[in-house]
Amino acid sequence: MDLNLLPYQIGIDMIPKIGSINAKKLIAYCGGVESVFKQSKNALIKVPGIGTIIANEIVNQKVLDNAKREVDFIVKHNIKAYFYLDSDYPKRLKQCEDGPIVLFVKAKGGIDFNQQKVISVVGTRSVTDYGKTICEDIIGSLAKRGHNPIIVSGLAYGVDVCAHRAALKNGLLTVAVLGHGLDIIYPSIHRNTAKEIYESGALVTDFPSKTSFDRNNFIKRNRIIAGLSDATLVVESAEQGGSLITADIAVSYNREVFAIPGQVGSKYSRGCNLLIKTNKAALIDSADDIEFQLDWGEGKGGDNHSQLSLFPELSADEQTVFNVIKERGQEVIDVICFKTKFPVAKVSAILLNLEFAGLIKSRPGKVFSLTRSL
């Protein structure tokens, strides 16, 4: 955290209507975040996505005054700010095009956002006894099996706070992503839970202090919930709501999405059932399913790969497809077809054979990921 650059890093994100994507383009175009504020208006207007209004905000530099006050706030309250180009910025979030420019983190101790296992758990604010029980059971079972994932959620009523408390109860690190600045806790009834999270996890946000309450802020923070993790588990959800928005964002990031099935016709199972029905989410009803879907192995973080010592012989075409997937660990079918020059029908058949052989697994969004190497 460079205190000299921090006012510029925070300031660029305070520019009205700029957004994370345009801010990153602007920084890249100008060669650095400090250089952005040294450009002329005419130069700024030439940057794609930057119009007269944004250019004027940058040139008058009023946002820098607010940013300097925010620097004073985070220093006073021992808050850490992760800039998206910093080496310690969460690597999963760095992969997201619209990831935050600056992530504010309040934690008593250090927390490694880049640890191997991170799961987001989201759902309705009106959680039922069924949803609460299965949420607690899955998180508790993962802890007992020795997986120790970070549990990420949003500190809201219902499923969110249930997930945080289940993590705390089982000695797991948990991260609360807030839809406001770190000067307040909302809802205030969860203040004690937030204190516990601060002691053994982290409170994070991309909003500065004194941010006004806005429903869209809570929708915006969902991209961080999805982006910090490898998988998002939807416990209960109606047909519309923030949980389904988070699930859609996770799909767009090519991350895993899981959903707990519920009784047909139940209001708070309709969203989960819809995710499963439309193949946006894998059906999950136990910790076993998460182990299988994420290839964690059984107990103590065990690795299924060690049990698979006999490697099948592949044909030349199968090896070609396998090698494309191996390059990044996962790939979408369209890219596989493009790189191999094979027709879709042929690639589909090969992918099925590779999956039967236990070498790859299919994921939502027509993504195929590696399970082991040859």
URWOSUL-V966548 format. One record per helix or strand. SS is the DSSP state (H for helix, E for strand). FROM is the first residue (numbers start at 1). LEN is the number of residues. If there is no record, write none. Layout:
# URWOSUL-V966548
ss->(SS:SS)
from->(FROM:FROM)
len->(LEN:LEN)
This chain:
# URWOSUL-V966548
ss->(H:H:H:H:H:H:E:H:E:E:H:E:H:E:H:E:H:H:E:H:E:H:E:H:H:H:E:H:H:E:E)
from->(3:19:33:41:52:62:80:91:102:118:129:150:159:174:188:202:215:222:231:242:256:267:282:287:304:316:330:333:344:360:367)
len->(12:12:4:5:9:15:4:4:5:5:16:4:11:4:13:4:6:6:4:11:4:11:2:8:4:13:3:8:13:4:4)
